[in-house]
């Protein structure tokens, strides 16, 4: 992803790359809707997102510009066959590879999942804490988020020890950061301004 652009979330960049990824996600959404495959594409996008997060080989493939375009197309075709992806998703991955846009795969998957959630009346809320949150705490957070946003909130829990404590909540394109890491950064900036 380009260095320019305004960061709004940990993994998202608003700028040209995000706009392009949004166009691809919209095209996939419309194709899936026309084919009556929204549920299947949602399942496949979720599986691909998990695979991308857990596979350093796939991360290298989509991010490394040194791989030949034809090799990327072939590898995406093999991945689609091995994962038994629908023809629509297989073709979509091929188009991304042919157009040298595989580097946007993670952003495209996030965008298509957000569109599908919205279409079904659900809202994804990503909660990041320093360690896994107990189920009781997640249930309380679920109730609090639904009190603010209405029913249909889907919580996705992540851990990030670098937060040092507290948590972040990302929903609807907004990041609410109540982490100790952020508080220390603010305190440091204020101290620099005073001195």
N, C-alpha and C positions, 0 to 999 in steps of 0.2 A: 504494500500500500504506500502511496506517496506520503512524504513527510508533511506536505502542506495539507491544510484542512483543519477544521476545528474539531477537537476531540470532545465527544459528548458522553461516551461510555468507555469502559475499559477496552473493549474490542471493536468499537465502531468508530468510523471516521466519516464525518459529514464533509463531502467535497465531491470532486469528479468521480472517484472510484465508487462511492456510495450511490451516486446518481445512476451510474452505469449498472451497478449490481441491482438496483431497484427496478430498472427497465427489464433486465433478464428475469428477475423474480416475477414481475407483473406478466411477462409473456408466458412463463411457466404456469402461473396461476390461471390465466385465461384459457390456455390450452387444456389444463386439467379440468377446469369448470366445463368447457365445451364437451369434453370427452366423458364427463361424469366420473372423474377419477380423483376428486379432491382428497378423499380420505386416504386413498392409496399413496398419493404424492406426499401427503403429510407424514405418513408412516415412513416412507422412503427417505424423505428429507431429514427426518429426525434420526434415522439410522445412519445416514451419511454424515450428519453433523457429529454424532458420537464417534463414528469411525475416523473422521478427520481429526477430532480432538485426541484420539488415543493412538493414532498410527503416525509415527515419525516418517515412515516411508511415504505415505500418502501426502503428508505435509510437505515433504521435500519435492515430491512430484508436482504438486500444484503451485509451489512457490518458486521453484528453481527455473530460471529462464534458459539454462543451458540444455535442458531436454529439448529434443527436436519436436516440432509440432506434430508430425506424423506419429512419433513414438507416444506422445501424450494421448492422441486420439485412440491408438491401439490399446494402450494401457487402460483408458477409461472404458473402452468396449469390453475388455477382459474383466474389469472390476464389475461392470454392470451385469455381465453374464454370471460371474461367480456369486454376486449378491442377489441374483435373480430379480433385478430391477425391472420395472415395467418398460415397455418399448418407449413410452413418452419420456421417462426419466433417463433412459439410456441415450436416446436421441439428444436430449437436452445437454447431458454431459459431453456428448460428442461435439455439439455446437460450441459449448464453452471452450473445449480443447482446440477446435479448428480456428476459433477467433482469438485464440491466445488470451482467454479470460479465466482460465482455471485458477489464477491467483485470487480471483474474487469469489471462489466457491464458498468459503465460510460466510462471507457477508450475504451472498445470494441465499444460502440456506437459512440464515437468520431472518432475512427479509421475507422469504416465502412462508416460513413458519409463522411469522408475525401476521402476515396477510391471512393465512388460513385460520389462525386463532381468532382474528378479528371477524372474519366471515362467519365463524361459528358462535360469535358472541362471547368469546373468551379473551382474556387479557393476560399476557405472560408477564410475570413479575419475577425478576432474578434477584435472589437474596444471597449475598456473599458475606460470610463470617470467617473468623480465624480457624474455627473447627466446626465439625458437623453439629447442627442444632438439633436438640431433642425434639421428638415428635410433638410433645405437648406445646413447646414454644412455637413450632411451625404452625400448629393449629390455631394458636392465639394470633399469630401474625396473619394467617389466612382470614380470620374473622375481622381483624382490624382493617385489612386491605379491602375486603368486601364491604365493610361499613363505609369506606371512603369512595370506592369505585363501583360498587354494586356487585351483584353476583357474576360469576364467570371468571374469577381470578384464578390463574394457575401459577402456583409457586414452583420455581426451579431453584434448588439450593446448590451453592458452590462454596468451596473453601479457599481462602487465600491467607496464609499465615502472615504475609507482609502487612496486613491491616493492623496488626499488633493487638487489636481489640475492637469492640464495637461491630458495626456491620454497614453494608451498603445495600440499598434497595434501588433497583433499576426497573422502571415501569413507564410505559407510554412515552419512551424517548427521554425521560428525565432520570437523573441520577441523584438520589438522596444519600449523602455520604455522612454517616455518623461514626466513622472509624477514628481510632486513636491516631493512626498514621496521618489522616487529614488534619486533625487538631494540632498535632506537632508541627506539621508543615505551615499551618496558619500562624502558630505561635512563633516559629522561626522567622517567617516573613515579617511579622509585626516587630520582632526584636531588631531585625535588620533595618526597618524603616525608622525606628527610634534612634538607632545609633548613627 
